[in-house]
Amino acid sequence: MLLCRVSPDLTPTGRNVKITSHTLARLPRGYSIAVIPGAPPGELPEFLAGSEGDHELLHFAPPEYRPRLVARAPGGFISILSMARNARRYAVAATLFKPGFDGAAGEIRIFPLDENAATPGITVAHLAYTHRITMFRHDGGDFLLASTLCAGKSHREDWSLPGGIHLAEVPADPRQPWALRQIVSGLSKNHGMDFAELGPERRPGWLLSAMEGLFFLPLPADPRGAWVREAIANTETSDASAYDWDGDGEPEVFSISPFHGEVLALHKRTRQGWRRSVIHDDLAMGHIVWAGRFLGRAGLLAGSRRGRRELRLYRPAADGTVDRAYEVIDEGIGSTQLGVVARGDRAAVLYVAAHGVDEIRRYDIEA
């Protein structure tokens, strides 16, 4: 049964906005969210949600959103995505990364998505401290990118062995081992890896957030060759997202810093290079940043895991910058990851891992 909460009269767009919160499932230490692409036009997509603790990986499908168990073990589902191959669907998960930076036994596993029973999955790669995974297609092939928070630890706060970015080409039979090679090194506290298209030409690539700074890793012409990262800022960074906020034809980059930090900032490219300006410095263990078109215009979402544990919505100011008078979508939830689904210019849906209350939620937002 869905639990429904309604919060009327929030006005992030200058009009009355109705926000309805549905609790879809209780999931202790629910952490990761992955929207499954391929929904028919006009219909809401399915999604996956995983626990970072010793709990489940779940699958949700509209309209009922009844949670279906994909896997009970091994837990530590820190990053998840979906993959279609040979007329079958799989959940791909970075597993065994558990609270307290317990990730030395990290594995990448795949789980069949269209079977009725939960399975233990198939381990396709071993990669310690894998914290984020993503996939892309190139020249008819599927490739995995995996970022590691570090390469090893002697204790929780040991960051002396940097992590990096690893690449694997998915074999024809995805149940066979995936051979990983490191394409970027020297990244400590490598927390964020977010797809972005930068520059007026919209070069595709990924924003990398680490102790050493904020970087852009453009997709090369041949992913089997060399990858070269580009520096955006030398400030320790936790997560980032890109969107053309002011409509000048070139995306800005939004970031949280330092690692799990309190500063929400905007980075804009100028003739002299990237210029950073602080939006707010009062996040508490900032963990979510997302920028994009939201209810018909630019929107910036920022979520914290401590303090008031808010999920905030920012809008453009009259001069094209970010209005600091944000609205609160919800508080006390300690969100860790989310999926944003636009439904035209007057409605949107958020799939949210509400880690602070051990729930997976759906927020329906209507302008």
C-alpha positions as CSV (number, residue, x, y, z in Angstrom):
1,M,0.0,0.0,0.0
2,L,1.3,3.5,-0.9
3,L,1.5,6.0,1.9
4,C,0.7,9.5,0.5
5,R,1.7,12.9,1.9
6,V,0.5,16.1,0.2
7,S,2.4,19.4,0.6
8,P,0.4,22.2,-1.2
9,D,1.2,25.8,-1.9
10,L,5.0,25.4,-2.5
11,T,5.8,28.0,-5.2
12,P,9.2,27.3,-6.7
13,T,7.9,28.4,-10.1
14,G,6.0,31.5,-8.9
15,R,2.7,29.6,-9.3
16,N,1.0,27.2,-7.0
17,V,2.7,23.9,-7.1
18,K,1.4,20.6,-5.6
19,I,3.9,18.1,-4.3
20,T,2.7,14.6,-3.4
21,S,5.0,12.1,-1.7
22,H,4.4,8.4,-2.0
23,T,6.3,5.9,0.0
24,L,6.8,2.9,-2.3
25,A,8.8,0.7,0.0
26,R,10.8,0.5,3.2
27,L,14.4,-0.2,2.4
28,P,17.0,0.1,5.2
29,R,19.9,2.3,4.1
30,G,18.3,2.7,0.7
31,Y,21.0,4.5,-1.3
32,S,21.0,4.0,-5.1
33,I,18.4,4.8,-7.8
34,A,18.5,4.0,-11.5
35,V,15.7,4.9,-14.0
36,I,15.3,2.2,-16.6
37,P,15.1,3.7,-20.1
38,G,12.6,2.7,-22.8
39,A,9.2,3.6,-21.4
40,P,6.6,4.1,-24.1
41,P,5.8,7.8,-24.8
42,G,3.7,9.4,-22.2
43,E,4.2,6.6,-19.6
44,L,6.4,6.7,-16.5
45,P,9.5,4.5,-16.5
46,E,10.4,1.6,-14.3
47,F,13.3,2.0,-11.9
48,L,15.7,0.2,-9.6
49,A,16.6,1.0,-6.0
50,G,19.4,-0.6,-3.9
51,S,20.5,-0.6,-0.3
52,E,24.1,0.2,0.7
53,G,23.7,-2.1,3.7
54,D,22.9,-5.8,4.0
55,H,19.6,-5.4,2.3
56,E,17.9,-5.7,-1.1
57,L,18.0,-4.6,-4.7
58,L,14.4,-3.8,-5.7
59,H,12.6,-3.2,-9.0
60,F,9.6,-0.9,-9.4
61,A,7.2,-0.7,-12.3
62,P,4.3,1.7,-12.8
63,P,1.5,2.1,-12.2
64,E,1.4,0.0,-9.0
65,Y,5.1,0.4,-8.1
66,R,4.9,-2.8,-6.1
67,P,8.5,-3.6,-5.1
68,R,9.9,-6.8,-6.7
69,L,12.9,-8.4,-5.2
70,V,15.8,-8.6,-7.7
71,A,18.5,-9.7,-5.2
72,R,18.9,-10.2,-1.4
73,A,22.7,-10.4,-1.6
74,P,25.5,-9.5,-1.4
75,G,24.3,-6.0,-0.4
76,G,26.3,-2.8,-0.7
77,F,24.4,-1.8,-3.9
78,I,26.2,1.5,-4.0
79,S,25.6,2.2,-7.8
80,I,23.2,0.5,-10.2
81,L,22.0,0.7,-13.8
82,S,20.1,-1.4,-16.3
83,M,21.4,-3.0,-19.5
84,A,19.5,-4.7,-22.4
85,R,21.4,-7.4,-24.2
86,N,20.3,-10.3,-26.4
87,A,16.6,-9.6,-25.8
88,R,17.2,-9.8,-22.1
89,R,17.3,-7.1,-19.4
90,Y,19.8,-7.0,-16.6
91,A,20.5,-4.9,-13.5
92,V,24.2,-4.1,-13.3
93,A,25.4,-3.2,-9.8
94,A,28.6,-2.2,-8.0
95,T,28.2,-4.3,-4.9
96,L,29.9,-4.9,-1.5
97,F,30.6,-1.3,-0.9
98,K,29.1,-0.9,2.6
99,P,29.0,1.9,5.2
100,G,32.3,3.0,6.7
101,F,34.1,2.9,3.3
102,D,34.0,-0.9,3.5
103,G,34.7,-1.7,-0.1
104,A,37.8,-3.8,-0.4
105,A,35.8,-6.8,-1.6
106,G,34.0,-4.7,-4.3
107,E,32.4,-6.6,-7.2
108,I,30.4,-5.8,-10.3
109,R,27.5,-8.2,-10.7
110,I,24.7,-8.5,-13.1
111,F,21.2,-9.8,-12.2
112,P,18.4,-10.9,-14.6
113,L,15.6,-8.4,-14.5
114,D,12.8,-10.3,-16.1
115,E,12.8,-13.5,-13.9
116,N,10.2,-14.0,-11.1
117,A,12.7,-15.1,-8.4
118,A,15.6,-13.3,-6.9
119,T,19.0,-14.6,-7.9
120,P,22.6,-14.2,-6.5
121,G,23.6,-12.7,-9.8
122,I,26.8,-13.3,-11.7
123,T,30.1,-11.6,-10.8
124,V,31.6,-10.2,-13.9
125,A,34.5,-8.2,-12.4
126,H,36.3,-7.6,-9.1
127,L,37.2,-4.0,-8.4
128,A,37.9,-2.8,-4.9
129,Y,36.1,0.4,-3.7
130,T,34.0,0.8,-6.8
131,H,31.7,3.7,-6.0
132,R,30.0,4.6,-9.2
133,I,29.3,2.8,-12.5
134,T,27.8,4.0,-15.8
135,M,27.5,2.6,-19.3
136,F,27.6,4.0,-22.8
137,R,27.2,2.7,-26.4
138,H,29.8,3.2,-29.1
139,D,30.0,1.8,-32.6
140,G,27.5,-0.9,-31.7
141,G,29.2,-2.0,-28.5
142,D,28.4,-1.5,-24.8
143,F,31.1,-0.1,-22.5
144,L,31.2,0.2,-18.7
145,L,32.9,3.0,-16.8
146,A,33.7,2.3,-13.1
147,S,35.1,4.9,-10.7
148,T,36.9,3.8,-7.5
149,L,37.0,6.0,-4.4
150,C,40.5,4.8,-3.7
151,A,42.8,1.8,-4.4
152,G,43.1,0.6,-0.9
153,K,42.9,1.5,2.8
154,S,44.7,0.7,6.0
155,H,41.9,2.4,8.0
156,R,38.7,4.3,7.3
157,E,40.4,7.8,6.8
158,D,43.4,6.5,4.9
159,W,43.3,8.3,1.5
160,S,47.0,7.6,0.6
161,L,46.2,5.3,-2.4
162,P,44.2,7.2,-5.0
163,G,41.5,5.6,-7.1
164,G,40.6,6.3,-10.7
165,I,38.4,5.4,-13.7
166,H,38.3,1.9,-15.2
167,L,36.8,0.8,-18.6
168,A,35.4,-2.5,-19.7
169,E,33.9,-3.5,-23.1
170,V,31.0,-5.7,-22.4
171,P,31.5,-9.1,-24.0
172,A,28.9,-10.6,-26.5
173,D,27.8,-12.9,-23.7
174,P,27.5,-10.5,-20.7
175,R,27.7,-13.4,-18.3
176,Q,31.4,-13.8,-19.2
177,P,34.1,-11.8,-17.3
178,W,34.4,-8.1,-18.1
179,A,38.1,-7.2,-18.6
180,L,38.8,-3.8,-16.9
181,R,41.6,-1.5,-17.6
182,Q,42.4,1.8,-15.8
183,I,42.0,4.9,-18.0
184,V,42.4,7.6,-15.4
185,S,44.5,7.5,-12.2
186,G,45.3,9.8,-9.3
187,L,41.7,10.5,-8.0
188,S,41.2,10.3,-4.3
189,K,37.7,10.4,-2.7
190,N,36.5,9.9,-6.2
191,H,32.8,10.3,-5.4
192,G,31.0,11.6,-8.5
193,M,30.9,10.5,-12.1
194,D,28.1,12.3,-13.9
195,F,27.4,12.4,-17.7
196,A,27.6,15.9,-19.2
197,E,27.8,17.6,-22.6
198,L,30.0,20.6,-22.4
199,G,30.9,23.6,-24.6
200,P,28.8,25.1,-27.4
201,E,29.5,21.9,-29.4
202,R,28.1,19.8,-26.6
203,R,31.0,17.4,-26.3
204,P,29.8,14.2,-24.4
205,G,31.8,13.0,-21.4
206,W,31.7,12.7,-17.6
207,L,32.3,15.1,-14.7
208,L,34.7,13.6,-12.2
209,S,34.6,14.8,-8.6
210,A,37.6,14.1,-6.4
211,M,39.9,15.4,-3.7
212,E,42.2,16.7,-6.5
213,G,39.5,18.8,-8.1
214,L,36.6,18.8,-10.6
215,F,37.4,17.4,-14.0
216,F,35.7,16.7,-17.4
217,L,36.5,13.4,-19.1
218,P,35.4,13.7,-22.7
219,L,34.5,10.6,-24.7
220,P,37.3,10.1,-27.2
221,A,36.8,9.1,-30.8
222,D,37.9,5.6,-29.9
223,P,37.2,4.6,-26.3
224,R,39.7,1.7,-26.7
225,G,42.5,4.3,-26.9
226,A,43.7,7.1,-24.6
227,W,41.4,9.2,-22.4
228,V,42.4,12.7,-21.4
229,R,40.8,14.5,-18.5
230,E,40.4,18.3,-18.4
231,A,40.5,20.5,-15.3
232,I,37.5,22.6,-14.3
233,A,38.4,23.5,-10.7
234,N,41.2,22.5,-8.3
235,T,38.7,22.6,-5.3
236,E,38.0,19.2,-3.7
237,T,34.6,18.2,-5.1
238,S,32.0,15.6,-4.3
239,D,29.4,15.7,-7.1
240,A,28.6,17.7,-10.2
241,S,25.9,18.3,-12.8
242,A,25.8,20.4,-16.0
243,Y,23.1,22.4,-17.7
244,D,22.8,25.6,-19.8
245,W,21.3,27.6,-16.9
246,D,21.4,31.1,-18.5
247,G,20.6,30.0,-22.0
248,D,23.7,31.4,-23.6
249,G,24.4,28.2,-25.5
250,E,27.0,26.7,-23.2
251,P,26.3,24.6,-20.2
252,E,27.4,25.7,-16.7
253,V,28.5,23.1,-14.1
254,F,27.1,22.9,-10.6
255,S,29.0,21.2,-7.8
256,I,29.0,20.2,-4.2
257,S,32.3,20.6,-2.4
258,P,34.4,19.5,-0.6
259,F,33.8,15.7,-0.2
260,H,30.3,15.3,1.3
261,G,30.6,19.1,1.7
262,E,28.5,22.1,2.5
263,V,29.2,24.3,-0.6
264,L,26.9,24.4,-3.6
265,A,28.6,26.3,-6.4
266,L,28.2,27.3,-10.1
267,H,31.1,27.1,-12.5
268,K,30.9,29.2,-15.7
269,R,33.4,29.1,-18.5
270,T,34.8,32.6,-19.4
271,R,37.6,33.7,-21.8
272,Q,40.0,33.4,-18.8
273,G,38.8,29.9,-17.9
274,W,36.3,28.5,-15.5
275,R,34.9,30.9,-12.9
276,R,33.4,29.5,-9.7
277,S,30.8,31.3,-7.6
278,V,29.2,30.0,-4.4
279,I,25.4,29.7,-4.4
280,H,25.1,28.5,-0.7
281,D,27.5,27.2,1.9
282,D,25.0,25.7,4.3
283,L,24.5,22.2,3.0
284,A,25.1,19.4,5.6
285,M,26.8,16.4,4.0
286,G,25.7,17.5,0.5
287,H,25.0,14.4,-1.6
288,I,22.7,15.3,-4.5
289,V,23.1,17.9,-7.2
290,W,21.1,17.8,-10.4
291,A,20.5,20.6,-13.0
292,G,18.1,20.5,-16.0
293,R,14.8,21.6,-17.4
294,F,12.2,21.3,-14.6
295,L,8.6,22.3,-14.9
296,G,9.2,24.3,-18.0
297,R,12.4,26.1,-17.1
298,A,15.8,25.7,-15.4
299,G,15.8,23.9,-12.1
300,L,18.6,22.9,-9.7
301,L,18.1,20.2,-7.1
302,A,20.4,19.9,-4.1
303,G,20.1,17.3,-1.3
304,S,21.8,16.9,2.1
305,R,22.1,13.9,4.4
306,R,22.5,15.7,7.7
307,G,21.1,18.8,9.4
308,R,17.7,19.5,8.1
309,R,18.3,16.8,5.5
310,E,16.5,18.8,2.8
311,L,15.9,18.3,-0.8
312,R,15.9,21.8,-2.3
313,L,14.8,23.3,-5.6
314,Y,16.5,26.4,-6.9
315,R,15.3,28.6,-9.8
316,P,16.9,31.3,-12.0
317,A,17.1,34.9,-10.7
318,A,16.1,37.8,-12.9
319,D,19.7,38.3,-14.0
320,G,20.1,34.7,-15.2
321,T,22.1,33.6,-12.1
322,V,20.7,31.2,-9.4
323,D,18.0,32.6,-7.1
324,R,19.2,31.9,-3.5
325,A,15.6,31.8,-2.3
326,Y,15.2,28.1,-2.7
327,E,12.1,26.1,-2.0
328,V,12.0,22.8,-0.1
329,I,10.6,19.8,-1.8
330,D,10.9,17.8,1.4
331,E,13.0,17.8,4.6
332,G,14.1,15.2,7.1
333,I,14.6,12.6,4.3
334,G,18.4,12.6,3.8
335,S,18.2,11.8,0.1
336,T,21.2,10.1,-1.5
337,Q,20.3,9.5,-5.1
338,L,17.3,10.4,-7.3
339,G,15.9,10.0,-10.8
340,V,14.1,12.9,-12.5
341,V,11.3,12.3,-15.0
342,A,9.9,15.3,-16.9
343,R,6.2,15.1,-17.8
344,G,6.0,18.2,-20.1
345,D,6.3,21.7,-18.7
346,R,3.7,21.3,-15.9
347,A,4.6,18.1,-14.2
348,A,7.5,16.0,-13.1
349,V,8.2,12.9,-11.1
350,L,11.1,12.2,-8.7
351,Y,12.2,8.7,-7.7
352,V,14.2,9.2,-4.5
353,A,16.3,7.1,-2.2
354,A,15.2,8.7,1.2
355,H,18.2,7.2,3.0
356,G,17.5,9.2,6.2
357,V,14.1,7.5,6.7
358,D,14.9,4.1,5.1
359,E,12.4,4.6,2.4
360,I,12.1,4.6,-1.4
361,R,9.7,7.4,-2.5
362,R,8.1,8.9,-5.5
363,Y,7.3,12.6,-5.6
364,D,4.7,13.9,-8.0
365,I,5.1,17.6,-8.7
366,E,2.5,19.6,-10.5
367,A,2.7,23.2,-11.5
